Amino acid sequence: GTGIGRTNRDILDAIRPLAESVGFKVMVNTAPARPFDVPVNILDSTKLANETGWKPAISFEDGIKRTWNWFYGKYTSDKK
């Protein structure tokens, strides 16, 4: 948690090139926001850092890539 907000569009924009690089077509259906929708996802890890000294060591972009690679590896290994 860096305290930097990410919208669903930010997350989609980070995933799209990874998905398209292996032939997945990314389709987005948009709809008006609902009253309970969360516009921005933010994790503030200040308290954790203050109490334990922990700080995030992986950037958002690298975290998305690592997560994608893990899930894609599971998906392709399950297809064998």
C-alpha positions, 0 to 999 in steps of 0.5 A: 500500500503506497497510499496512491489511489488506483481506479478500476480503469488504472488496473485494467490499463495495466492488465490489458497489454499483458492479456493481449500479449498472449492473445486474450481480447479484453472487452470492457462493458461500462455502466453508470456507477452505482451508489455503492461502487468504490471509485478509487482503491487506496491502501495506506500502510502507514500504520503498518510501516510505523509499527513494524518497519515494513514498506512496500518493495514492489511497484504497482506495475510490477505487482500486476505483472507478477500477479498476471504471470502467476495466474496465467501460469496456473491457467496454462498448466491446468490446460495441459 
